């Protein structure tokens, strides 16, 4: 044997049995030893509240990298924290779209959609976390990070506008007095069209990330995301005041004279002081958790606020237990199915949604790499971006086939990574496990469906405003020179107008013939023109590609680009080291900025 040989030439290669035996030994050691179960992690750090004048321990918790060995209990605990951080965002879209302000599905169907949304998010998050290589190609599916996915908020304003149009043109049935009836076919049209339009994001994933960012820069995506949030805030506020169904019009008689209806327990007129106060109990709890809460409370403040509102609502008689008692013990995908079809007017708005999801994924994955102390440049980073966008697109198709609306990569979990200093994929897999368990047990989903409208409104108003603030933060990265101000003014004037006066384009076309293809085309134009963020995205994209830079703007743009490059260089190379020296609160703030 030569002196520089590492192993003997006749060393036996490990067989499958050897590898299986080693794996079993590692698992047994992991679950039977104190070090494997608990490790030496400071668990008190997660639960210690931020009390004024209380002395704080300056020590930082240990950092767990992507593939580091991690105690079982800590992985389960942090996975549960990730699941709670996602919970409110996952359940909100199905609750809004299937309820009175949407397609008016039965209580059983609403419970099913909430359950299935949790299950699908758990399964598809595992796809992102695992990262699969496509054999024979340089492409991957997934990021290989704790990149969790959830139901996209961007679908809500598009779906709401489409549902109103469907009830108006006879696609969905209405009662003799005009009250909207259950329309499962409308929901099937949403997910069927979404499955087809998801191919747009799949195609985008094969473009270089830098080209995508150049085609859809912050001046396009920023105001678009902001308008999505502004539109959604109106839905949240309607629920806060009692509900976003027919009772919001305050009829003087009939079944919806009170909110949510006259048969509900403790029903009151829309806008009653009791409803406003119930919503404020959620909102104030979120603020208190942020000010005085421990790290685990801060990352789950929205869920704690929701729980507080539910406790108060239950104690004061606002809860209806009949749906919970009647719900089955367990559920899974395809217990209910919906007829898939393509609704022509939805194609253009949904294509815009998937383009926005691709742009959001780039920012979210970059932030996840940064807080995970991984490179945010280079071939591996570009591969993670490509894999993340491709997984987002494929997840959009799979989610629709599993009866759920489009998915997008969630950014709030980056704050959990920064606070807990854990980027380990074991915590991500535990998060997926908890989401699936929550979804399988239908009683849990039934409890979420039974949440009073004001409690849901107090929570969703906060969440939706966070979307608008994220859009403002993206827009703030744009140099405010004359050209960019003009683009923002032109794009947002139409976007804000369509948001504030949603029926402004409803009476433009007067065609009343039998040509269904032409009528569908006109309906598509109306839907786009009455969807504020879609108008803003189209106008901003066209103007940004067509308007030339002024001479003085060129100089300012070059200086801004050089400054951004210096900041980016510092961030890319130094943030990982500096993050370990920061307090969790400072780290979380920096992560939120990076996620945007």
C-alpha positions in Angstrom: 0.0 0.0 0.0 1.4 3.4 -1.0 2.2 6.0 1.7 -0.4 8.5 0.4 -3.2 5.9 0.2 -6.2 6.9 2.4 -7.7 3.4 2.6 -6.3 0.0 1.7 -6.7 -0.9 -1.9 -8.7 -4.0 -1.0 -11.2 -2.1 1.3 -14.7 -3.5 1.0 -17.3 -1.1 -0.2 -20.3 -0.7 2.2 -23.3 -2.8 1.1 -26.9 -1.8 1.4 -27.1 -3.9 4.5 -24.2 -2.0 6.1 -25.8 1.3 5.3 -29.2 0.2 6.7 -27.5 -1.1 9.8 -25.7 2.2 10.4 -29.0 4.1 9.8 -30.8 2.0 12.4 -28.0 2.5 14.9 -28.1 6.3 14.4 -31.9 6.3 14.8 -31.7 4.3 18.0 -29.0 6.6 19.4 -31.1 9.6 18.5 -34.2 8.5 20.4 -32.6 6.7 23.3 -29.9 9.1 24.5 -30.3 12.5 26.3 -28.0 14.1 23.7 -30.0 12.8 20.8 -33.4 13.8 22.3 -32.6 17.1 24.1 -29.0 18.1 23.3 -27.6 21.1 25.1 -30.0 23.8 23.7 -31.2 26.6 25.9 -34.9 26.0 25.7 -35.6 28.9 28.1 -34.5 31.3 25.4 -37.6 30.5 23.3 -40.1 31.1 26.1 -38.5 34.0 28.1 -40.8 37.0 27.7 -39.5 40.5 27.0 -40.4 42.2 30.3 -39.3 45.8 30.9 -36.4 46.4 33.3 -35.7 42.6 33.4 -32.1 41.7 32.9 -31.4 39.9 29.7 -28.9 37.1 29.0 -26.5 38.4 26.3 -25.6 34.9 25.2 -26.8 33.9 21.7 -28.4 30.5 21.1 -26.4 28.0 19.0 -26.9 28.1 15.3 -28.1 24.9 13.5 -27.0 24.8 9.9 -28.8 23.1 7.0 -27.6 19.6 7.6 -26.3 19.8 11.2 -27.3 17.1 13.8 -30.2 18.4 15.8 -32.0 17.1 19.0 -35.3 15.5 18.3 -37.3 17.5 20.8 -35.9 20.8 19.5 -36.7 19.8 15.9 -40.3 19.0 16.9 -40.6 22.2 18.9 -39.3 24.5 16.2 -41.2 22.6 13.5 -44.4 23.3 15.5 -43.4 27.0 15.7 -43.0 27.1 11.9 -46.4 25.5 11.5 -48.1 28.0 13.8 -46.4 30.9 12.0 -47.9 29.6 8.7 -51.3 28.7 10.1 -53.2 32.0 9.8 -51.9 32.5 6.2 -52.9 29.0 5.1 -56.5 29.0 6.4 -57.5 32.6 5.4 -57.9 32.1 1.6 -60.1 29.0 1.7 -62.2 30.6 4.5 -62.9 33.8 2.5 -63.4 32.2 -0.9 -65.7 29.4 0.3 -67.8 31.5 2.6 -70.6 34.1 2.2 -68.3 36.5 0.4 -67.2 33.8 -2.0 -69.1 30.8 -3.5 -71.3 30.1 -0.5 -70.3 26.4 -0.1 -71.8 24.2 2.6 -70.2 24.1 6.1 -68.9 20.6 5.3 -67.2 21.7 2.1 -65.7 24.7 3.9 -64.3 22.4 6.6 -62.9 20.1 3.9 -61.1 23.0 2.1 -59.5 24.2 5.3 -58.3 20.7 6.1 -57.1 20.0 2.6 -55.3 23.3 2.5 -53.2 22.3 5.6 -52.5 18.8 4.2 -51.5 20.1 0.7 -49.3 22.8 2.2 -47.5 20.2 4.3 -46.9 17.8 1.3 -45.8 20.5 -1.1 -43.6 22.2 1.5 -41.7 18.9 1.8 -41.1 19.0 -2.0 -39.5 22.5 -1.6 -37.4 21.4 1.4 -36.2 18.1 -0.2 -34.9 19.4 -3.5 -35.0 16.8 -6.3 -32.5 16.7 -9.2 -34.0 16.1 -12.7 -31.8 13.4 -14.1 -29.9 14.2 -17.2 -30.4 18.0 -16.8 -28.8 20.8 -14.7 -32.2 21.6 -13.2 -33.7 20.9 -9.8 -37.2 20.9 -8.2 -37.1 22.6 -4.8 -34.7 24.8 -2.9 -33.3 22.3 -0.3 -34.0 25.0 2.4 -36.8 25.6 4.9 -38.8 27.1 2.1 -42.4 26.4 3.1 -45.4 27.1 0.9 -48.9 28.2 1.6 -52.0 29.4 -0.2 -51.4 32.7 -2.0 -53.3 35.8 -0.9 -53.1 37.2 -4.4 -55.9 34.9 -5.6 -58.4 36.4 -3.2 -59.1 39.7 -5.1 -59.2 38.0 -8.4 -61.5 35.2 -7.2 -63.8 37.7 -5.5 -64.2 39.7 -8.7 -64.7 36.5 -10.8 -67.3 35.2 -8.4 -69.3 38.4 -8.6 -69.1 38.3 -12.4 -70.3 34.6 -12.4 -73.3 35.4 -10.3 -74.1 38.4 -12.5 -73.9 36.6 -15.8 -75.8 33.5 -14.7 -72.8 31.1 -14.4 -73.7 30.7 -10.7 -77.3 30.4 -9.4 -79.1 32.9 -7.3 -82.4 32.8 -5.4 -85.5 34.6 -6.6 -84.7 37.6 -4.3 -81.1 37.7 -5.7 -79.4 36.0 -2.8 -76.4 34.1 -4.1 -76.6 30.3 -3.8 -73.9 27.7 -3.4 -71.8 27.5 -6.6 -69.1 24.7 -6.4 -68.7 25.0 -10.2 -67.2 28.5 -9.7 -64.6 27.1 -7.4 -63.8 24.4 -9.9 -63.4 27.0 -12.6 -60.9 28.9 -10.3 -58.7 25.8 -9.6 -59.1 24.5 -13.2 -57.9 27.7 -14.7 -55.1 28.0 -12.1 -53.8 24.5 -13.1 -53.4 25.7 -16.7 -51.9 29.1 -15.9 -49.3 27.6 -13.5 -47.5 26.5 -16.7 -46.4 30.2 -17.0 -44.4 30.0 -13.7 -42.9 26.6 -14.8 -41.7 28.3 -18.0 -40.3 31.3 -16.1 -38.3 28.9 -13.9 -36.0 28.1 -16.8 -35.1 31.7 -17.4 -32.0 33.1 -15.7 -32.9 34.8 -12.3 -31.2 38.0 -13.3 -33.3 38.2 -16.5 -36.5 37.7 -14.5 -35.5 40.5 -12.1 -34.7 42.8 -15.0 -38.0 42.1 -16.7 -40.0 42.4 -13.5 -38.0 44.9 -11.4 -39.2 46.4 -8.1 -40.9 49.3 -9.9 -43.3 46.7 -11.4 -43.7 44.2 -8.5 -43.7 46.8 -5.6 -46.9 48.7 -6.5 -48.5 45.4 -7.6 -48.0 43.7 -4.2 -49.1 46.9 -2.5 -52.4 47.0 -4.4 -53.0 43.3 -3.6 -52.7 44.2 0.1 -54.9 47.3 -0.2 -57.6 45.3 -1.9 -57.5 42.6 0.8 -57.7 45.1 3.7 -61.2 45.9 2.6 -62.2 42.2 2.9 -60.6 42.1 6.4 -62.4 45.2 7.6 -65.8 43.9 6.4 -65.3 40.8 8.4 -64.1 42.8 11.4 -67.5 44.7 11.4 -69.5 41.5 11.2 -69.0 39.7 7.9 -68.4 40.2 4.1 -71.6 38.4 3.0 -75.0 39.9 2.2 -75.4 41.2 5.8 -72.7 43.8 5.0 -75.3 45.7 3.0 -77.4 46.1 6.3 -80.8 44.9 4.8 -83.8 45.9 6.9 -85.4 42.5 6.7 -84.8 38.9 5.6 -82.4 36.1 6.5 -79.3 38.4 6.4 -80.8 41.3 8.4 -78.2 40.4 11.1 -74.7 39.1 10.7 -73.8 36.4 9.7 -77.5 35.6 9.5 -80.5 35.7 11.8 -80.1 32.0 12.7 -76.6 32.4 14.1 -76.0 32.7 17.9 -75.7 36.2 19.2 -76.4 37.7 15.7 -76.1 41.5 15.5 -76.4 44.1 12.8 -73.3 44.7 10.7 -71.0 47.3 12.3 -72.2 46.8 15.9 -70.0 47.9 18.7 -69.7 44.4 20.0 -68.3 43.1 16.7 -65.8 46.0 16.6 -64.7 45.3 20.1 -64.3 41.5 19.5 -62.0 42.3 16.5 -60.0 44.7 18.6 -59.3 42.0 21.2 -57.4 40.1 18.4 -55.6 43.2 17.2 -54.5 44.3 20.6 -53.3 40.9 21.6 -51.0 40.8 18.5 -49.5 44.2 19.6 -48.9 43.0 23.1 -47.2 39.8 21.9 -44.8 41.8 19.8 -44.0 44.2 22.7 -43.8 41.8 25.7 -43.7 38.3 24.1 -40.9 35.7 24.1 -39.3 34.8 20.7 -41.8 31.9 20.2 -44.7 34.3 21.0 -43.5 36.9 18.6 -43.3 34.5 15.7 -46.8 33.2 16.4 -48.5 36.4 17.6 -51.2 36.3 14.9 -52.2 32.8 16.0 -52.2 33.9 19.7 -54.4 36.8 18.8 -56.7 34.6 17.0 -56.9 32.2 20.0 -57.6 35.1 22.3 -60.5 36.3 20.2 -61.9 32.8 20.0 -61.8 32.4 23.8 -63.6 35.7 24.2 -66.1 34.9 21.4 -66.8 31.5 23.0 -67.3 32.9 26.4 -69.7 35.6 25.2 -71.8 33.2 23.0 -70.6 34.0 19.5 -69.6 30.4 18.6 -71.8 27.9 16.9 -70.8 24.4 18.0 -73.2 22.5 15.6 -70.6 22.4 12.8 -67.9 21.1 15.1 -70.1 18.4 16.5 -71.3 17.3 13.1 -67.8 17.2 11.5 -66.2 13.8 10.9 -63.2 12.7 12.9 -60.8 12.7 10.0 -60.5 13.9 6.4 -58.1 13.8 3.5 -57.7 15.0 -0.1 -60.6 14.4 -2.5 -63.3 13.8 0.1 -65.1 16.5 -1.9 -64.3 17.2 -5.6 -65.1 20.0 -7.9 -65.6 20.0 -11.7 -62.4 21.4 -13.3 -62.9 23.8 -16.2 -61.2 26.8 -17.7 -63.0 30.1 -17.2 -61.7 32.4 -20.0 -62.0 35.7 -18.1 -59.7 34.4 -15.4 -56.7 33.5 -17.6 -55.0 36.9 -17.8 -55.4 37.7 -14.1 -54.1 34.3 -13.0 -51.1 34.5 -15.4 -50.3 37.8 -13.7 -50.6 36.1 -10.3 -48.1 33.4 -11.2 -45.6 36.0 -12.5 -45.9 37.8 -9.2 -45.4 34.5 -7.3 -42.2 33.9 -9.3 -40.8 37.3 -8.4 -41.8 36.9 -4.8 -40.1 33.5 -4.7 -36.8 35.0 -5.8 -36.8 37.5 -2.8 -38.0 34.9 -0.3 -35.4 32.3 -1.3 -32.7 34.9 -1.2 -33.7 35.9 2.3 -33.8 32.2 3.3 -30.3 31.6 2.0 -29.1 34.6 3.9 -30.5 33.7 7.3 -29.4 30.1 6.7 -25.8 31.4 6.3 -25.5 30.2 2.7 -24.2 32.1 -0.3 -26.5 34.5 -2.1 -24.6 34.4 -5.3 -23.0 31.8 -7.5 -24.1 28.7 -9.3 -25.6 26.9 -6.3 -27.6 30.0 -5.4 -28.9 30.4 -8.9 -29.8 26.6 -8.9 -31.8 27.1 -5.7 -33.7 30.0 -7.3 -34.4 27.9 -10.4 -35.5 24.9 -8.3 -37.7 27.1 -6.0 -39.6 28.8 -8.9 -40.0 25.4 -10.7 -41.4 23.8 -7.6 -43.7 26.8 -7.1 -45.1 26.3 -10.6 -45.4 22.5 -10.2 -47.0 23.0 -6.8 -49.6 25.3 -8.5 -50.6 22.4 -10.8 -50.6 19.8 -8.0 -52.5 22.1 -5.6 -55.3 22.6 -8.2 -55.5 18.8 -8.8 -55.8 18.5 -5.0 -58.7 21.0 -5.0 -56.7 23.9 -3.6 -56.0 27.4 -5.0 -52.4 28.6 -6.1 -49.5 28.2 -3.7 -46.6 30.6 -3.1 -43.4 30.5 -1.0 -44.1 32.0 2.5 -41.7 34.7 3.8 -42.7 34.9 7.5 -40.8 31.7 8.3 -37.5 33.5 7.6 -38.3 35.5 10.7 -38.6 32.2 12.7 -35.2 31.1 11.3 -33.6 34.3 12.4 -35.2 34.3 15.9 -34.4 30.7 16.7 -31.1 30.5 14.8 -32.2 27.2 13.2 -32.0 26.6 9.5 -32.0 22.8 9.8 -34.2 20.9 7.4 -35.3 18.6 10.2 -37.4 21.4 11.7 -38.9 22.0 8.2 -39.9 18.3 7.9 -41.4 18.5 11.4 -43.4 21.6 10.3 -44.7 19.6 7.3 -45.7 16.7 9.7 -47.6 19.0 12.0 -49.5 20.7 9.1 -50.6 17.3 7.8 -51.7 16.2 11.2 -53.7 19.4 11.7 -55.4 18.9 8.3 -56.2 15.2 8.8 -58.2 15.8 12.0 -61.3 17.5 10.7 -62.5 18.7 14.2 -59.6 21.2 14.1 -60.7 22.6 10.7 -64.3 22.7 11.9 -63.2 24.9 14.8 -61.5 27.2 12.4 -64.6 27.5 10.1 -66.7 28.3 13.2 -64.6 31.3 14.1 -66.8 34.4 14.3 -66.3 36.9 11.4 -65.0 39.8 13.7 -62.3 37.5 15.1 -61.2 36.5 11.7 -61.4 40.1 10.5 -59.2 41.4 13.3 -56.5 38.8 12.3 -56.8 39.1 8.5 -56.7 42.9 8.6 -53.3 42.7 10.2 -52.1 40.1 7.8 -53.4 41.8 4.7 -51.9 45.1 5.8 -48.5 43.3 6.1 -48.8 42.5 2.4 -49.4 46.1 1.5 -46.4 47.2 3.7 -44.2 44.6 1.9 -45.2 46.2 -1.4 -44.3 49.6 0.0 -40.9 48.3 1.1 -40.2 46.8 -2.3 -41.2 50.1 -4.0 -38.9 52.1 -1.6 -35.9 50.3 -3.2 -36.6 52.2 -6.4 -34.7 55.5 -7.0 -37.4 58.2 -7.0 -36.3 60.1 -10.1 -38.6 61.8 -12.5 -39.0 58.7 -14.7 -39.8 56.3 -11.9 -42.2 58.7 -10.3 -44.1 59.1 -13.6 -44.3 55.3 -14.0 -45.6 54.8 -10.4 -48.1 57.7 -10.8 -49.5 56.3 -14.1 -49.7 52.7 -12.9 -51.1 53.4 -9.4 -53.7 56.0 -10.5 -55.6 53.3 -12.5 -54.9 50.6 -9.8 -56.1 52.7 -6.9 -59.1 53.8 -8.9 -60.1 50.3 -9.8 -59.7 49.2 -6.2 -61.8 52.1 -4.8 -64.5 51.9 -7.4 -64.5 48.2 -8.3 -67.4 48.4 -10.8 -66.1 51.3 -12.8 -65.7 49.3 -16.0 -68.8 47.1 -15.7 -70.9 49.1 -18.1 -68.4 49.8 -20.8 -69.4 47.0 -23.1 -73.0 46.8 -24.3 -72.9 43.6 -26.3 -76.0 41.4 -25.7 -75.7 38.8 -28.4 -75.4 35.0 -28.3 -71.7 34.7 -29.2 -70.3 33.2 -26.0 -66.7 33.4 -27.1 -67.0 37.2 -27.7 -68.9 37.6 -24.4 -66.1 35.6 -22.5 -63.4 37.8 -24.1 -65.3 41.0 -23.0 -65.7 39.6 -19.5 -62.0 38.9 -19.4 -61.2 42.6 -20.2 -63.7 43.8 -17.6 -62.2 41.5 -14.9 -58.7 42.7 -15.6 -59.7 46.3 -15.7 -61.6 46.0 -12.4 -58.7 44.1 -10.7 -56.5 47.0 -9.4 -53.2 45.1 -9.0 -53.5 43.6 -12.5 -54.0 47.0 -14.1 -51.1 48.4 -12.2 -48.8 45.5 -13.2 -49.6 45.8 -16.9 -49.2 49.6 -17.0 -46.0 49.6 -14.9 -44.4 46.8 -17.1 -45.2 48.5 -20.4 -44.0 51.9 -19.2 -40.8 50.6 -17.6 -39.9 48.8 -20.9 -40.8 51.7 -23.2 -39.9 54.9 -21.4 -36.3 56.1 -22.0 -34.1 57.4 -19.2 -33.5 61.2 -19.2 -29.8 62.3 -19.2 -29.9 63.3 -15.5 -31.8 60.1 -14.7 -29.0 58.1 -16.3 -26.4 59.6 -14.0 -28.6 59.1 -10.9 -29.4 55.5 -11.9 -25.7 54.7 -12.3 -24.9 56.1 -8.9 -27.8 54.3 -7.3 -26.7 51.0 -9.0 -23.1 51.4 -7.7 -24.4 52.1 -4.2 -26.7 49.1 -4.3 -23.8 47.0 -5.5 -21.7 48.0 -2.6 -24.6 47.3 -0.2 -25.3 44.0 -1.8 -21.6 43.0 -1.6 -21.5 43.7 2.1 -24.8 41.9 2.6 -23.8 38.9 0.6 -20.4 38.4 2.3 -20.9 39.7 5.8 -24.5 39.2 6.8 -24.1 35.6 7.8 -21.3 36.5 10.2 -22.9 39.6 11.5 -26.3 37.9 12.1 -24.7 35.7 14.8 -23.6 38.8 16.6 -27.0 40.5 16.5 -29.8 40.2 19.0 -32.8 38.1 17.8 -34.9 41.2 17.5 -32.4 43.0 15.2 -31.8 39.9 13.2 -35.5 39.5 12.6 -35.8 43.1 11.4 -32.9 42.6 9.0 -34.5 39.4 7.7 -37.8 41.0 7.0 -36.0 43.7 5.0 -34.1 41.0 3.0 -37.2 39.0 2.4 -38.8 41.9 0.7 
